[in-house]
Amino acid sequence: MTTQASHGTALITGASSGIGALYAKRLAARGHDLILVARSRQRLDRLAQCLHEKTGRRVEVLVADLGDRQGLALVEQQLRSRDDVSLLVNNAGIGATTALLDSDVDAMTRMIELNVTALTRLAYAAAPRFVAQGRGAIINIASIVGIAPEILNGVYGATKAFVLALSQSLHHELAGKGVRIQAVVPGAVATEFWTVAGTPVDALPSEIVMQADDLVDAALAGFDQGELFTIPSLPELADWQAYEAARQQLIPNLSRQSVAQRYRRA
């Protein structure tokens, strides 16, 4: 067991497996105490015991279903009341691989509740106290489908586009107040996500699937480098910079008094 001074407490949602569990392992090794949030007490307890024994960090378990308003409110209260929490990892989420017209609208609504509503409410619970303390960070797990929604189910892509837009806005509002924002933008990752979403990961071309350990390590490297958007699979950073430069060029002309010439009658 190793011990070191605490870097504050990180609250991680969807922490019982996959990307969330790996964030827990990496952050504990970095010196963070943890609050692990998920629905499975058995998995959370097993992970918490392992991490405490290996790192000596304080690891708490909070069993909550973020798709349920009572469970979500329980986690919100932790973020509002705990002075030690300095990092929120908004990782919990679900996806879908079915075509839009073949999807169950109730299932799509539940996905919106978790991917959008829960993430938003947790950010709103954490941000005011982070601002008051002049420090803190929010890491939102997005997806490349937020940029390219035609790849998978359209509602899933729309929820992740929301995460990207919210992260951009939070960064704009909070960067000068001591609060860091990062949106992690993974492609396909080898986790249980794909089975739950409806397509086993083994059905995907191996060349597009990143291992979860590599994804989390890259995401934390991006965080250390101060990135707002971290796209671990993208070979050339210049491609993203060109994308962002084009977006910035559009902004001054998106709202004008006059109609564009191409829409005027001859």
PyMOL commands that set and color helices and strands:
alter all, ss='L'
color gray80, all
select helices_A, chain A and resi 18-30+41-55+69-81+100-102+105-133+144-146+154-177+193-197+201-203+206-208+212-224+237-253+261-263
alter helices_A, ss='H'
color red, helices_A
select strands_A, chain A and resi 9-13+33-38+59-63+85-90+136-141+179-184+188-189+209-210+229-230
alter strands_A, ss='S'
color yellow, strands_A
deselect
rebuild
show_as cartoon
